[in-house]
Amino acid sequence: MRWALVKVCVAVTTMVVVAFAVPLGLVIREMARDRAFSNAEREAAAVAPALSITTDRDQLERVVASAGSDAGMAVHIPASGGTGAVDLGRQRATDTDIEAVRRLGRASTTEVSGGSTLLQPVAIGSGAIAVVEVYVPEAEVGNGVGLAWAVLAGVGAVLVVGSVAVADRLGVRMVQPAQRLVEGAHELGEGKLGARVPEEGPAELRLAAVAFNSMADQVVQLLANERELAADLSHRLRTPLTVLRLNAASLGEGPAADQTRTAVAQLEHEVDTIIRTAREAKPQTTVAGPGAGCDAAEVVRERMAFWSALAEDEGRKVRVAGVDRPVRIPVARADLAAALDALLGNVFRHTPEGTAFAVDVHNGDDAVIVLVSDAGPGITDPEAAMARGRGSGSAGSTGLGLDIVRRLAESTGGDVRIGSSVLGGTEIRIWIQLDGRAPVRRGHRGRGTGATWCRRHSGT
């Protein structure tokens, strides 16, 4: 495309230069010719007054010499009144041409060797017609024409070169965005999902770049959603796996019990592998649409009914509060259930048997807080735990549980904090914003955060 534009521009500019330069050169040549013959007419006119007064050779020679054109001027006076013919200077025109001018009585030009001559008729006192011949060399006729043609050729060349430079820049402006678009498509096809194209260049290429970037964003979004769906589905398998593991632990000794525990451990390992593989790309947050939501109290009661049976088997004390009346939140029912299962599964997984835990729901005007606390050993580094939730996991944990909870809270404008619970262990506080605004940070990480918020908003 770039060279095509250059060729087209060269052709068009050359045609324009030729169309204007050739006629202009011809006009300049004609003007130079007219100028040369105008000078010759003035020289001939300078001699005419002397011819009307006298025909004496000596006086005419002095007049011709004073005109400064004695080398190129000749005077031809016919014989009359008993006086002979007088011829001054070098004659270049033929006698036939001179007689024709004398007979017709008007000026004429004729071609001679090395140039042209101007034959100017002049009436003398005796009534005869004298002819003044002025020689105009070819060099004088073309004086300045060669330089003018050279200037026109130089200007034409400059115009062509300038048009080539402009066409080349325009071609670069069009070709480079197209090349970047091609390179971006190749990179995206090679799996480089971060490939994007600068939105620059002509309007059409900018629109193409915008469409390409939008397509790339959609591809990344679809892949992220696919990975996140696989991770979420795999993580939800943790709930039945936890039950199986606990039940397998109570089977006692024997080959069948050992095989069952081995199968559960292998299944759990495979689920962890699926989760880690699916979370190689950064997941995207899905926000519930208008009108979406659920009753948090109902979901908590339902999930606690499930986990209470396991807690009873392990001798764990369970406390549930704040679920005696409906608590509407802008979160999908399945998402809240997955978040609760993730936190409660971590309690059973990372605390010894007999450890008590509690779930509290606090309902306020602008936010709902769900507290999951336990009496276990606690989390020594909450920052690292949250960072692991955002990353790819560490030994013994995929990190997806806290990440599911964090994304659920942040989808409403809320957040998640880890602190110390009143039971002596870990407290996970899920702040769910009701109006979508950024959460108002009250309190701090640590013991008593949820209770302080509860006293301010519910009066308990």
C-alpha positions in Angstrom: 0.0 0.0 0.0 2.8 2.4 0.9 4.6 2.0 -2.5 1.3 2.1 -4.3 0.6 5.5 -2.8 4.1 6.7 -3.7 3.7 5.6 -7.4 0.3 7.1 -7.7 1.5 10.4 -6.2 4.6 10.5 -8.5 2.4 9.9 -11.6 -0.2 12.5 -10.6 2.5 15.1 -9.7 4.5 14.5 -12.9 1.4 15.0 -15.0 0.5 18.2 -13.2 4.1 19.5 -13.5 4.2 18.7 -17.2 0.8 20.2 -17.8 1.9 23.5 -16.3 5.6 23.7 -17.0 5.6 23.0 -20.7 3.1 25.7 -21.6 4.9 28.1 -19.3 8.2 27.3 -20.9 6.7 28.0 -24.3 5.3 31.3 -23.1 8.7 32.3 -21.8 10.4 31.4 -25.1 7.9 33.5 -27.0 8.4 36.4 -24.6 12.1 36.2 -25.1 11.6 36.3 -28.9 9.2 39.3 -28.6 11.7 41.1 -26.4 14.6 40.6 -28.9 12.5 41.9 -31.9 11.2 44.8 -29.8 14.8 45.8 -29.1 15.5 45.5 -32.9 12.5 47.7 -33.7 13.7 50.4 -31.2 17.2 50.4 -32.9 15.6 50.7 -36.3 13.4 53.6 -35.1 16.5 55.4 -33.8 17.8 55.7 -37.4 14.5 56.7 -39.0 14.7 60.4 -38.2 18.2 60.7 -39.7 17.0 59.0 -42.9 14.1 61.5 -43.2 16.6 64.4 -43.1 19.7 63.2 -45.1 20.9 60.4 -47.2 24.6 61.3 -46.9 26.7 58.2 -46.2 29.1 59.8 -43.8 26.3 61.3 -41.6 24.3 58.0 -41.7 27.4 56.0 -40.7 27.8 58.3 -37.7 24.1 57.8 -36.8 24.4 54.1 -37.1 27.6 54.1 -35.0 25.9 56.2 -32.3 23.1 53.7 -32.1 25.7 51.2 -31.1 24.4 48.6 -33.6 26.7 49.2 -36.5 27.7 45.5 -36.5 24.2 44.2 -36.7 22.5 47.0 -38.6 22.4 47.8 -42.3 20.7 50.6 -44.2 19.5 50.2 -47.8 18.7 53.4 -49.7 17.5 53.1 -53.3 18.8 55.3 -56.1 16.5 58.4 -56.8 16.8 62.0 -58.2 20.1 61.3 -59.8 21.7 59.9 -56.7 23.0 56.4 -56.6 21.9 53.7 -54.2 23.5 53.7 -50.7 24.1 50.5 -48.7 25.5 50.8 -45.2 26.6 47.8 -43.1 26.5 44.1 -43.7 23.6 42.9 -45.7 22.2 39.5 -44.5 18.7 39.6 -46.0 18.3 38.8 -49.7 17.5 41.5 -52.2 14.2 39.9 -52.9 13.1 40.3 -49.2 14.3 43.9 -49.1 12.4 44.7 -52.3 9.3 43.0 -51.0 9.4 45.2 -47.8 10.0 48.3 -49.9 7.1 47.5 -52.1 4.7 46.5 -49.4 5.7 49.3 -47.0 5.5 47.3 -43.8 8.0 45.7 -41.5 9.0 42.0 -41.9 11.2 39.4 -40.4 13.1 36.8 -42.2 15.3 33.9 -41.3 19.0 34.2 -42.1 22.1 32.3 -41.1 22.7 32.4 -37.4 19.5 34.2 -36.5 16.8 36.5 -38.0 16.6 40.0 -39.4 14.1 42.7 -39.0 13.4 44.7 -42.2 11.9 48.1 -41.3 10.8 50.4 -44.2 11.5 54.2 -43.7 10.3 57.0 -46.0 13.1 59.5 -47.0 12.9 63.0 -48.2 12.9 62.2 -51.9 9.8 60.0 -51.5 11.7 56.8 -51.9 11.5 54.0 -49.3 14.7 53.0 -47.5 15.0 49.7 -45.6 16.7 49.4 -42.2 17.9 45.9 -41.6 18.6 44.9 -37.9 20.2 41.5 -37.3 18.9 39.5 -34.3 21.2 36.6 -33.4 19.6 33.3 -32.3 21.3 33.6 -28.9 19.5 36.9 -28.3 16.2 35.3 -29.3 16.7 32.5 -26.8 18.3 34.7 -24.1 17.2 33.4 -20.6 15.0 30.6 -22.0 17.5 27.9 -21.0 17.7 29.2 -17.5 13.9 29.5 -17.3 13.5 25.9 -18.4 16.1 24.8 -15.9 14.3 26.6 -13.1 11.0 25.0 -14.2 12.6 21.6 -14.3 14.1 22.1 -10.8 10.7 23.3 -9.4 9.0 20.3 -11.0 11.6 17.9 -9.6 11.2 19.5 -6.1 7.4 19.1 -6.4 7.8 15.4 -7.4 10.2 14.7 -4.6 8.0 16.6 -2.1 4.9 14.7 -3.2 6.9 11.4 -2.8 7.8 12.4 0.7 4.2 13.4 1.6 2.9 10.2 0.0 5.4 8.1 2.0 4.4 9.8 5.3 0.8 9.2 4.5 1.5 5.6 3.6 3.4 5.1 6.8 0.5 6.7 8.7 -1.8 4.1 7.1 0.5 1.1 7.0 1.9 1.2 10.5 -1.5 0.9 12.3 -2.4 -1.8 9.9 0.8 -3.7 10.6 0.3 -3.3 14.4 -3.2 -4.7 13.9 -1.8 -7.7 12.1 0.9 -8.2 14.7 -1.7 -7.9 17.5 -3.9 -10.5 15.7 -0.9 -12.9 15.5 0.0 -12.4 19.1 -3.6 -13.0 20.2 -3.6 -16.1 18.0 -0.4 -17.3 19.7 -2.1 -17.1 23.1 -0.8 -13.7 24.3 -4.0 -12.5 25.8 -2.5 -9.2 26.8 -2.0 -8.2 23.1 -3.7 -4.8 22.3 -3.5 -2.4 19.4 -3.0 1.4 19.8 -6.1 3.2 18.6 -4.4 5.6 16.2 -4.2 6.3 12.5 -7.0 7.0 10.0 -10.6 6.8 11.3 -11.2 3.4 9.7 -8.1 1.9 11.3 -8.9 3.4 14.6 -12.4 1.8 14.5 -10.7 -1.5 13.5 -8.3 -1.2 16.5 -11.2 -0.4 18.9 -13.1 -3.5 17.6 -10.0 -5.7 17.9 -9.3 -4.5 21.5 -12.9 -5.1 22.4 -12.8 -8.6 20.9 -9.6 -9.3 22.8 -11.2 -8.1 26.0 -14.2 -10.4 25.4 -11.9 -13.3 24.7 -10.0 -12.7 28.0 -13.3 -12.2 29.8 -14.7 -15.5 28.4 -11.6 -17.5 29.3 -11.5 -16.0 32.8 -15.2 -16.8 33.3 -14.6 -20.3 32.1 -11.6 -20.8 34.4 -13.5 -19.2 37.3 -16.5 -21.4 36.7 -14.3 -24.5 36.7 -12.7 -23.3 39.9 -16.0 -22.5 41.6 -17.5 -25.8 40.6 -14.4 -27.6 41.8 -14.3 -25.7 45.0 -17.9 -26.5 45.7 -16.9 -30.2 45.6 -15.0 -29.4 48.8 -18.2 -29.5 50.8 -19.1 -33.2 50.1 -15.4 -34.0 50.1 -15.1 -32.7 53.6 -18.0 -34.9 54.7 -16.5 -37.9 53.0 -13.1 -37.2 54.7 -14.6 -36.9 58.1 -16.7 -40.0 57.6 -13.8 -41.9 56.3 -11.8 -40.9 59.3 -14.4 -42.6 61.6 -14.4 -45.9 59.7 -11.8 -47.4 61.9 -9.1 -49.8 60.8 -9.1 -52.3 58.0 -8.3 -52.6 54.3 -11.7 -51.2 53.2 -11.3 -48.2 55.5 -7.8 -47.6 54.3 -8.9 -47.8 50.6 -11.7 -45.4 51.3 -9.5 -42.9 53.0 -6.9 -43.2 50.2 -9.6 -42.7 47.5 -10.9 -39.6 49.3 -7.4 -38.2 49.6 -6.7 -38.8 45.9 -10.1 -37.3 45.0 -9.3 -34.2 47.1 -5.9 -33.9 45.5 -7.4 -34.0 42.0 -9.9 -31.3 43.0 -7.1 -29.2 44.3 -5.2 -29.7 41.0 -8.2 -28.6 39.0 -8.7 -25.5 41.1 -5.0 -24.5 40.8 -5.0 -25.1 37.0 -8.2 -23.2 36.5 -7.0 -20.2 38.5 -3.9 -19.6 36.4 -5.6 -16.5 34.9 -6.9 -13.7 37.2 -10.6 -14.3 37.7 -13.1 -11.5 37.0 -15.7 -10.3 39.4 -19.3 -10.9 38.5 -21.8 -8.4 39.9 -25.4 -9.3 40.4 -27.8 -7.5 38.1 -30.6 -5.3 39.1 -33.2 -7.1 41.2 -30.9 -10.0 41.9 -30.4 -11.0 45.5 -31.4 -13.4 48.3 -32.3 -13.6 51.9 -29.0 -14.0 53.8 -30.7 -15.2 56.9 -32.4 -18.0 55.1 -29.2 -19.1 53.3 -27.3 -19.1 56.6 -30.0 -21.2 58.3 -29.9 -23.7 55.4 -26.1 -24.1 55.3 -25.8 -24.2 59.1 -28.4 -27.0 59.2 -26.1 -29.0 56.9 -22.9 -28.2 58.8 -24.4 -28.7 62.2 -24.8 -32.4 61.6 -21.0 -32.7 61.0 -20.3 -30.4 63.9 -22.3 -32.7 66.2 -20.3 -35.7 65.0 -17.1 -33.9 65.9 -18.3 -32.5 69.2 -18.2 -28.9 68.0 -20.4 -26.3 69.7 -22.3 -24.1 67.1 -23.9 -20.7 67.6 -26.0 -18.8 65.0 -27.3 -15.3 65.5 -29.2 -12.6 63.6 -31.1 -15.0 61.3 -34.5 -14.7 63.0 -35.8 -12.2 60.4 -35.2 -11.7 56.7 -32.0 -10.0 55.6 -32.0 -9.0 51.9 -28.7 -8.6 50.2 -27.8 -7.9 46.5 -26.0 -11.2 46.1 -27.1 -14.4 44.3 -28.2 -17.2 46.6 -25.7 -19.7 45.1 -22.8 -17.3 45.6 -23.5 -16.6 49.2 -24.0 -20.4 49.8 -20.6 -21.1 48.1 -18.9 -18.4 50.3 -20.4 -19.8 53.5 -19.4 -23.3 52.5 -15.9 -22.2 51.8 -15.5 -20.5 55.2 -17.2 -23.3 57.2 -15.2 -25.9 55.3 -12.0 -24.2 56.3 -13.1 -24.3 59.9 -13.6 -28.1 59.7 -10.4 -28.5 57.7 -8.0 -26.3 59.7 -9.2 -26.6 63.3 -9.1 -29.7 65.5 -12.3 -31.6 66.4 -14.3 -30.1 69.2 -13.5 -26.5 68.2 -16.6 -24.3 68.5 -17.6 -21.9 65.8 -20.3 -19.3 65.2 -22.1 -17.4 62.4 -23.6 -14.0 63.1 -25.6 -11.8 60.7 -25.8 -8.1 61.5 -28.3 -6.0 59.4 -27.8 -2.3 59.1 -29.3 0.5 57.0 -26.5 0.6 54.3 -24.7 -2.7 54.8 -25.0 -6.3 56.1 -22.1 -8.0 58.0 -21.7 -11.7 58.1 -19.2 -12.9 60.8 -17.8 -16.4 60.7 -15.7 -17.0 63.9 -14.1 -20.0 65.6 -12.2 -20.9 68.7 -9.3 -22.5 66.8 -5.6 -21.5 66.8 -6.3 -18.5 64.6 -4.5 -17.1 61.6 -1.1 -15.8 62.4 -0.7 -13.7 59.3 -4.0 -12.4 58.0 -2.3 -10.3 55.2 -0.7 -13.4 53.8 -3.9 -15.3 54.0 -5.7 -12.7 52.0 -2.8 -12.5 49.5 -3.0 -16.2 49.1 -6.7 -15.9 48.4 -5.8 -13.6 45.5 -2.9 -15.8 44.2 -2.5 -19.4 43.3 -2.5 -20.9 46.7 0.2 -22.5 48.8 0.9 -25.8 50.4 -2.3 -27.4 51.8 -4.6 -24.6 50.4 -5.6 -23.4 47.0 -6.5 -20.0 48.3 -9.8 -20.0 46.4 -12.0 -20.0 49.5 -11.1 -16.5 50.7 -11.0 -15.4 47.1 -14.6 -16.5 46.5 -15.6 -14.6 49.7 -13.6 -11.5 48.7 -15.1 -11.3 45.2 -18.6 -11.7 46.6 -18.1 -8.8 49.0 -16.3 -6.6 46.5 -19.1 -7.1 43.9 -21.4 -5.1 46.2 -18.8 -2.4 47.1 -17.9 -4.2 50.4 -14.8 -6.0 51.6 -13.5 -8.8 53.7 -11.3 -8.6 56.8 -9.6 -11.1 59.0 -9.3 -10.6 62.7 -9.5 -12.2 66.1 -12.9 -13.5 67.3 -14.4 -13.3 70.7 -14.1 -17.1 70.8 -10.4 -16.8 70.7 -9.7 -17.9 67.2 -10.2 -16.4 63.7 -13.0 -14.1 62.7 -13.8 -13.5 59.0 -15.9 -10.4 58.5 -17.8 -10.1 55.2 -19.0 -6.6 54.6 -21.8 -6.6 52.0 -22.8 -3.1 50.9 -26.5 -2.7 50.2 -26.4 0.5 48.0 -23.3 -0.3 45.9 -21.3 2.6 47.4 -17.7 2.2 48.7 -17.9 0.8 52.3 -17.5 3.2 55.2 -14.5 1.8 57.2 -15.6 1.6 60.8 -13.4 -0.1 63.3 -10.2 -2.1 62.4 -8.9 -5.6 62.1 -9.0 -7.4 65.3 -11.2 -8.4 68.1 -14.6 -6.8 68.5 -15.0 -5.2 65.0 -18.3 -6.9 64.3 -19.7 -6.2 67.7 -18.8 -2.5 67.5 -20.6 -2.2 64.1 -23.6 -4.1 65.5 -24.0 -1.7 68.4 -23.9 1.3 66.1 -26.4 0.0 63.5 -28.7 -2.4 65.2 -28.7 -1.2 68.8 -27.8 -4.6 70.3 
